[in-house]
Amino acid sequence: MTVIHRRSAAFAAALFGLATPALAQDALCGGAGSGGRWIAGDEAASDIATAPTYQEQMAVVLGGIQSVSLFTLSEGAEIRVEAEGRGAGDPVIDLLNADGSMILSDDDSGGNAAARAETYLDPGTYCMALRSYDGGPMTAFVRIGRVEHEPLTDGISTEPTGGAADGACDTAAPMGGLGSVVSASINETPFWSFSLDAPTAISITAENEAADPVLTLYDADQNYLDENDDYDGLNSRLDMSEPLQPGTYCIGLDALSDADAPITVSLTEYDPEAALLALYARGEAAPPLDGTIPVTDLGVLQSRARQDVQATTTITWFSVDIEEAGLILVEAIGAANSDPWLVVYDDLGREVGQNDDSGDGLDSLVTARVERGTYIVGVKQYEGQGLIRLLMERYVRAQ
């Protein structure tokens, strides 16, 4: 009964939080903390470094607007952040530092569509942003604690189906050095090894959506370094932006779907510029308005504007100017079997709203209160290509 009472109280607190969103400073996490709630109710109690146990709250995601949980660390610590949706909810979490820079993002590492990540953080203030994978409404439990605290989720196994991690780098199939590309199913080759001769930042990808691969990296002593699931669709990618030291490393693979489907694994040197461009292409970050990324300027939105887009899985960007505070409605309407995906940012790169499937259909819809300024709208096809009609409407307060 204790758990039921605690979580019922958390749900009530979440609803109260919707009614009183200004519980934290708007400047936190580059503005992402606007409307956020301290994980333990107030800033003083939300220091995870000194908390006697994990802190948990209920989060409510409505209308494509993310929920943000705030916490601090008075000293560096290994922490765990998790989110588990109620019912069929599929949460995605993003961890941001005080200036709004992305530390990590996760979708399914908690197992059963739950999100989970563990990392070391320096002292400071942090935001954990929660959104729904499909952009629909969702309620979820959010838990933040140190790694020794009880987890909320089961997590996914870091032992690929082909065998245990112990001794894997001794028996792994060599894949060559930087620039290597290999392909095999999990049942054929669950481990690949590679060596580095000098400190190098690397990127590893594992691709075949039919297999839904999970990618895990170990060092030569079988120490876990990092893992990823669903970086780009169902494919996985690890960007080790901090150079790895010379030595032998082991890539462990698991398949959440078909273990007989071949998975293509590639090893390249990490390219920070390419990684940033990939974020823009997927719509996970707002492009700069300096001309380096194509952004079509639609001018001032007076009342209603329409734009047809021959969309692909790469985002097409538009900008629109709002001359006074009010509300905007942005809708992406797919023709025939098109399945649009939609995101809106302000000119500082803060996400205003994101949506995939609004209501019972495949069309996308974002509504948001806006201030005077420039807003950036991105639209793409979830799969393939097709015609999408973009509709934008502006509403102002009655006088």
C-alpha positions as CSV (number, residue, x, y, z in Angstrom):
1,M,0.0,0.0,0.0
2,T,2.9,2.4,0.6
3,V,3.9,2.4,-3.0
4,I,0.3,3.1,-4.1
5,H,0.0,6.0,-1.8
6,R,3.4,7.4,-2.7
7,R,2.7,7.2,-6.4
8,S,-0.8,8.6,-6.1
9,A,0.7,11.5,-4.3
10,A,3.3,11.9,-7.0
11,F,0.5,12.0,-9.6
12,A,-1.3,14.7,-7.7
13,A,1.9,16.6,-7.5
14,A,2.4,16.3,-11.2
15,L,-1.1,17.7,-11.9
16,F,-0.5,20.5,-9.5
17,G,2.8,21.2,-11.3
18,L,0.8,21.7,-14.6
19,A,-1.3,24.3,-12.9
20,T,1.8,26.1,-11.4
21,P,4.6,25.6,-13.9
22,A,6.9,28.4,-12.6
23,L,8.5,26.3,-9.9
24,A,12.1,26.8,-11.2
25,Q,14.1,29.6,-12.8
26,D,13.5,30.0,-16.5
27,A,17.3,30.4,-17.2
28,L,18.2,26.9,-16.0
29,C,19.6,24.5,-18.7
30,G,19.6,27.2,-21.4
31,G,15.9,27.9,-20.9
32,A,14.9,24.2,-21.0
33,G,14.2,24.4,-17.3
34,S,11.4,26.8,-17.8
35,G,8.3,25.2,-16.2
36,G,10.4,22.4,-14.7
37,R,9.9,20.9,-11.3
38,W,12.5,20.0,-8.7
39,I,12.6,16.2,-8.4
40,A,12.2,16.3,-4.6
41,G,9.8,19.3,-4.5
42,D,12.4,22.0,-3.9
43,E,16.0,22.8,-4.7
44,A,17.4,22.1,-1.3
45,A,16.0,18.5,-1.2
46,S,16.9,17.8,-4.8
47,D,20.7,17.4,-4.2
48,I,21.1,13.8,-5.4
49,A,24.7,13.7,-4.1
50,T,23.4,13.8,-0.5
51,A,20.0,12.3,-0.9
52,P,19.5,9.2,1.4
53,T,17.6,7.4,-1.4
54,Y,16.4,8.0,-5.0
55,Q,13.9,10.8,-5.7
56,E,10.8,10.1,-7.8
57,Q,7.9,12.0,-9.3
58,M,5.1,11.5,-11.8
59,A,5.5,13.4,-15.0
60,V,2.6,14.3,-17.4
61,V,3.4,15.0,-21.1
62,L,0.6,16.7,-23.0
63,G,0.3,18.2,-26.5
64,G,3.9,17.3,-27.4
65,I,5.3,19.5,-24.6
66,Q,8.1,17.9,-22.7
67,S,8.2,17.5,-18.9
68,V,11.4,18.6,-17.1
69,S,12.7,17.4,-13.8
70,L,15.5,19.4,-12.1
71,F,18.2,18.3,-9.7
72,T,21.5,19.4,-8.3
73,L,24.8,17.7,-7.3
74,S,26.8,19.3,-4.5
75,E,29.7,17.0,-5.4
76,G,30.5,14.7,-8.3
77,A,28.7,11.4,-8.4
78,E,27.7,8.4,-10.6
79,I,24.0,8.9,-11.1
80,R,21.1,7.1,-12.8
81,V,18.1,8.8,-14.6
82,E,15.1,6.7,-15.6
83,A,11.6,7.1,-16.9
84,E,8.9,4.4,-17.2
85,G,5.6,5.1,-19.0
86,R,2.2,4.0,-17.8
87,G,0.3,1.6,-20.1
88,A,1.7,1.8,-23.6
89,G,3.7,5.0,-22.9
90,D,7.2,5.1,-24.6
91,P,9.3,7.8,-22.9
92,V,12.5,9.4,-24.2
93,I,14.8,11.2,-21.8
94,D,17.4,13.9,-22.5
95,L,19.9,15.0,-19.8
96,L,21.1,18.6,-20.0
97,N,23.6,20.6,-18.0
98,A,23.1,24.1,-16.6
99,D,23.9,25.8,-19.9
100,G,21.5,23.6,-21.9
101,S,24.2,21.4,-23.5
102,M,23.1,17.8,-24.2
103,I,24.9,15.2,-22.0
104,L,23.0,12.1,-23.1
105,S,19.7,10.9,-24.6
106,D,18.0,7.5,-24.2
107,D,14.9,5.7,-25.4
108,D,14.7,2.0,-24.5
109,S,17.7,1.2,-22.3
110,G,15.4,0.6,-19.3
111,G,13.8,-2.4,-21.1
112,N,10.1,-2.7,-22.1
113,A,10.1,0.7,-23.7
114,A,11.4,2.4,-20.5
115,A,14.3,4.9,-20.7
116,R,17.4,4.6,-18.5
117,A,21.0,6.0,-18.4
118,E,23.9,6.0,-16.0
119,T,26.8,8.5,-16.0
120,Y,29.2,10.4,-13.9
121,L,28.3,14.1,-13.4
122,D,30.3,17.0,-11.9
123,P,28.8,19.3,-9.3
124,G,26.1,21.5,-10.7
125,T,22.5,21.9,-11.7
126,Y,20.9,19.5,-14.3
127,C,17.6,19.0,-16.2
128,M,16.1,15.7,-17.2
129,A,13.7,16.4,-20.1
130,L,11.0,13.7,-20.7
131,R,9.0,13.4,-23.9
132,S,6.9,10.8,-25.7
133,Y,8.5,8.8,-28.5
134,D,5.5,9.3,-30.7
135,G,4.7,12.8,-29.6
136,G,1.4,11.8,-28.0
137,P,0.1,12.3,-24.4
138,M,1.7,10.2,-21.7
139,T,2.2,9.8,-18.0
140,A,5.4,8.3,-16.7
141,F,7.3,7.8,-13.4
142,V,10.6,9.6,-13.3
143,R,13.4,8.5,-10.9
144,I,16.7,10.1,-10.3
145,G,19.3,8.7,-7.9
146,R,22.9,7.5,-7.4
147,V,23.8,4.2,-9.0
148,E,23.7,2.5,-5.6
149,H,20.1,3.4,-5.2
150,E,17.3,1.0,-6.2
151,P,16.5,1.3,-9.9
152,L,13.1,2.0,-11.3
153,T,13.6,-0.2,-14.4
154,D,15.0,-3.6,-15.2
155,G,17.4,-2.3,-17.8
156,I,18.5,-4.3,-20.9
157,S,21.1,-7.0,-20.6
158,T,24.6,-5.9,-21.5
159,E,25.4,-9.5,-22.3
160,P,24.7,-10.2,-26.0
161,T,22.7,-13.3,-26.9
162,G,25.8,-14.9,-28.3
163,G,27.6,-15.3,-24.9
164,A,28.8,-13.5,-21.8
165,A,30.9,-10.4,-21.8
166,D,33.6,-12.0,-19.8
167,G,36.5,-13.0,-22.1
168,A,34.6,-11.6,-25.1
169,C,37.6,-9.5,-26.4
170,D,39.7,-12.7,-26.3
171,T,37.3,-14.5,-28.7
172,A,35.8,-11.6,-30.6
173,A,36.2,-11.5,-34.4
174,P,38.7,-8.8,-35.5
175,M,37.1,-6.2,-37.6
176,G,40.2,-4.1,-38.6
177,G,41.0,-0.5,-37.8
178,L,39.3,2.8,-38.5
179,G,37.2,2.8,-41.6
180,S,36.3,-0.9,-41.3
181,V,32.8,-2.1,-42.1
182,V,31.7,-5.7,-41.3
183,S,28.4,-7.5,-41.4
184,A,27.1,-10.6,-39.6
185,S,24.1,-11.7,-37.5
186,I,24.1,-11.8,-33.7
187,N,23.9,-15.6,-33.9
188,E,27.0,-15.7,-36.2
189,T,29.2,-13.0,-34.5
190,P,28.1,-11.4,-31.2
191,F,31.4,-9.7,-30.6
192,W,33.9,-7.7,-32.8
193,S,37.2,-6.4,-31.7
194,F,39.4,-3.5,-32.9
195,S,42.6,-1.8,-31.7
196,L,43.8,1.8,-31.5
197,D,47.4,2.8,-31.9
198,A,46.9,6.4,-30.6
199,P,44.3,8.3,-28.6
200,T,41.3,8.6,-30.9
201,A,37.7,9.7,-30.7
202,I,35.6,7.2,-32.5
203,S,32.1,6.5,-33.8
204,I,30.5,3.0,-34.1
205,T,27.3,2.3,-35.8
206,A,25.2,-0.9,-35.9
207,E,22.6,-1.0,-38.6
208,N,19.6,-3.2,-39.6
209,E,16.2,-2.2,-38.3
210,A,14.9,-5.7,-38.8
211,A,17.4,-6.8,-36.0
212,D,16.9,-3.7,-33.8
213,P,20.5,-3.8,-32.6
214,V,21.8,-2.8,-29.2
215,L,25.5,-1.7,-29.3
216,T,27.8,-2.0,-26.3
217,L,31.5,-1.0,-26.0
218,Y,34.0,-2.7,-23.6
219,D,37.7,-2.2,-23.1
220,A,40.2,-5.0,-23.2
221,D,39.6,-5.8,-19.5
222,Q,35.8,-6.3,-20.1
223,N,35.0,-3.0,-18.4
224,Y,31.7,-1.5,-19.7
225,L,32.2,1.8,-21.4
226,D,28.9,2.8,-23.1
227,E,25.9,1.5,-24.9
228,N,23.2,2.7,-27.3
229,D,19.8,1.6,-28.7
230,D,17.7,3.4,-31.2
231,Y,20.0,6.3,-32.2
232,D,18.5,6.7,-35.7
233,G,15.2,4.8,-36.0
234,L,16.0,1.3,-34.7
235,N,19.7,1.5,-35.6
236,S,22.3,2.2,-33.0
237,R,25.3,4.5,-32.8
238,L,28.0,5.3,-30.2
239,D,29.9,8.6,-30.4
240,M,32.9,8.5,-28.1
241,S,33.8,12.2,-28.4
242,E,36.5,11.9,-25.7
243,P,39.5,10.1,-27.2
244,L,39.9,6.5,-26.2
245,Q,43.4,5.5,-25.2
246,P,45.5,3.1,-27.3
247,G,44.6,-0.5,-26.8
248,T,42.1,-3.2,-27.8
249,Y,38.3,-2.7,-27.5
250,C,35.4,-5.0,-27.9
251,I,32.0,-4.3,-29.5
252,G,29.1,-6.4,-28.1
253,L,25.9,-6.7,-30.0
254,D,22.4,-7.8,-29.1
255,A,19.3,-8.0,-31.3
256,L,15.9,-7.0,-29.8
257,S,14.1,-8.4,-32.8
258,D,15.7,-10.9,-35.3
259,A,19.0,-12.4,-34.1
260,D,19.5,-14.0,-37.6
261,A,19.3,-10.7,-39.4
262,P,22.8,-9.4,-40.5
263,I,23.9,-6.3,-38.7
264,T,26.4,-3.9,-40.4
265,V,28.9,-2.5,-38.0
266,S,31.2,0.4,-39.0
267,L,34.1,2.0,-37.1
268,T,35.1,5.6,-38.0
269,E,36.9,8.5,-36.4
270,Y,34.5,10.8,-34.6
271,D,33.7,13.9,-36.6
272,P,32.1,16.6,-34.4
273,E,30.9,18.7,-37.4
274,A,29.3,15.6,-39.0
275,A,27.7,14.7,-35.7
276,L,26.2,18.2,-35.3
277,L,24.9,18.1,-38.9
278,A,23.3,14.7,-38.2
279,L,21.4,16.3,-35.3
280,Y,20.1,19.0,-37.5
281,A,19.1,16.4,-40.2
282,R,17.1,14.4,-37.7
283,G,15.5,17.5,-36.1
284,E,17.1,16.8,-32.7
285,A,18.6,20.3,-32.6
286,A,17.6,23.6,-34.1
287,P,19.8,24.8,-37.1
288,P,21.6,28.1,-36.9
289,L,20.1,31.0,-38.9
290,D,23.4,31.9,-40.4
291,G,22.9,30.3,-43.8
292,T,25.1,27.2,-43.1
293,I,21.9,25.0,-43.0
294,P,19.1,25.7,-45.6
295,V,16.2,27.3,-43.8
296,T,13.4,28.8,-45.9
297,D,12.2,32.2,-44.5
298,L,8.4,32.4,-44.6
299,G,8.4,35.9,-43.3
300,V,5.9,37.3,-40.8
301,L,3.0,35.0,-39.9
302,Q,0.0,37.3,-40.1
303,S,-2.8,34.9,-39.5
304,R,-2.5,31.8,-41.7
305,A,0.1,30.4,-44.0
306,R,0.4,27.2,-46.0
307,Q,3.5,25.5,-47.5
308,D,3.7,22.2,-49.4
309,V,6.8,20.1,-48.8
310,Q,8.2,17.2,-50.8
311,A,9.5,15.6,-47.6
312,T,12.0,12.8,-46.9
313,T,13.5,11.4,-43.7
314,T,15.8,14.4,-43.6
315,I,14.3,17.5,-42.0
316,T,13.2,20.4,-44.1
317,W,13.5,23.7,-42.2
318,F,11.4,26.9,-42.3
319,S,11.5,30.0,-40.2
320,V,8.6,32.3,-39.4
321,D,8.4,35.6,-37.5
322,I,5.9,36.4,-34.8
323,E,5.3,40.1,-34.1
324,E,3.3,39.8,-30.9
325,A,2.7,37.3,-28.1
326,G,0.0,34.8,-28.7
327,L,-0.6,31.2,-29.7
328,I,0.6,29.3,-32.8
329,L,-0.8,26.1,-34.3
330,V,1.5,24.2,-36.6
331,E,0.1,21.2,-38.4
332,A,1.8,18.8,-40.8
333,I,-0.8,17.0,-43.0
334,G,0.3,14.0,-45.0
335,A,-1.0,13.2,-48.5
336,A,-1.9,9.6,-49.3
337,N,0.1,7.4,-47.0
338,S,2.6,10.1,-45.8
339,D,3.5,10.0,-42.1
340,P,4.9,13.4,-41.1
341,W,7.0,14.3,-38.1
342,L,7.1,17.9,-36.8
343,V,9.2,20.0,-34.4
344,V,9.2,23.7,-33.5
345,Y,12.1,25.7,-31.9
346,D,12.5,29.3,-30.8
347,D,15.5,31.3,-32.2
348,L,17.7,30.3,-29.2
349,G,17.3,26.6,-30.1
350,R,14.8,25.7,-27.3
351,E,12.2,23.1,-28.3
352,V,8.7,24.6,-28.3
353,G,7.0,21.4,-29.3
354,Q,7.4,18.1,-31.1
355,N,4.8,15.7,-32.4
356,D,4.6,12.6,-34.6
357,D,1.0,11.2,-34.6
358,S,-1.7,13.6,-33.3
359,G,-5.0,12.0,-32.4
360,D,-5.9,8.7,-34.2
361,G,-4.2,9.6,-37.5
362,L,-0.6,10.0,-38.8
363,D,-0.7,13.8,-39.1
364,S,1.3,15.9,-36.7
365,L,0.2,18.9,-34.6
366,V,2.0,21.4,-32.3
367,T,0.3,24.2,-30.4
368,A,2.2,26.5,-28.2
369,R,2.1,29.9,-26.5
370,V,4.8,32.1,-28.1
371,E,6.4,35.5,-27.6
372,R,7.5,38.0,-30.2
373,G,10.4,36.5,-32.1
374,T,11.6,34.1,-34.8
375,Y,10.5,30.4,-34.7
376,I,12.0,27.5,-36.6
377,V,9.8,24.7,-37.9
378,G,11.1,21.4,-39.1
379,V,9.1,18.7,-40.9
380,K,10.1,15.3,-42.3
381,Q,8.7,11.9,-43.2
382,Y,8.9,9.3,-40.5
383,E,9.7,6.8,-43.3
384,G,10.3,7.1,-47.0
385,Q,9.2,10.2,-48.8
386,G,5.9,11.9,-49.6
387,L,4.0,15.2,-49.9
388,I,3.3,17.0,-46.7
389,R,1.2,20.2,-46.4
390,L,2.4,22.5,-43.6
391,L,-0.2,24.7,-42.1
392,M,0.6,27.5,-39.6
393,E,-2.0,29.7,-37.8
394,R,-1.5,32.5,-35.3
395,Y,-4.0,33.5,-32.6
396,V,-3.8,36.5,-30.3
397,R,-5.5,37.2,-27.0
398,A,-8.9,38.9,-27.0
399,Q,-8.8,42.5,-26.1
